[in-house]
């Protein structure tokens, strides 16, 4: 059983990397941001409560986040483990997480803020199927049209300049400090942006695999 967490500032491509890791190890990719976006799109009760936080680039209050994570992990729908993307993001979430779940490693993607901003601004999302694009590295074949379903590509609602600044500030102030705590617990594997997947896969193979649940 492999249980990993992936962390990195907005624009670090953690969702994409998490997907690749999930495929590499046959894990379930759990993205808290995706679950939240689903709630917003489907106008659920939770969606209406969290939409403003997300659009402004602020962290959603902890009790709503922990409930969603607990509900999702209680599903136990994996055979070989999971890669959790977007949680924990502050001290309270880390405490809750470490108390309730065993994890094998935290993969931290590092990149300078200026690069993160450039990457966020080049990010597009299919308005129909939700596939992610990046106008620097992962362009659609026809401009603004999704390769997968022909849907229109749009900017994420929370990718406005103000929301980007807020998200990066939240990361620097609230998420970065927990990396030190996780580092003390020897759970961290760090990686730069471009050599991420092969290096991380190699590094994780060196981690002893947990054989229990
Ligand atoms: P992401 O897709 O990971 O960039 O997340 C999108 C947005 O969802 C964030 O900007 C937050 O508003 C919210 N969010 C995702 N994960 C968390 C979390 N662990 N704690 C609080 N808010 C979160």
Boltz pocket constraint, residues with backbone or C-beta under 6 A from the ligand:
constraints:
  - pocket:
      binder: B
      contacts: [[A, 10], [A, 32], [A, 33], [A, 34], [A, 36], [A, 50], [A, 53], [A, 54], [A, 55], [A, 57], [A, 58], [A, 59], [A, 60], [A, 61], [A, 65], [A, 85], [A, 86], [A, 87], [A, 88], [A, 89], [A, 93], [A, 158], [A, 167]]
      max_distance: 6.0
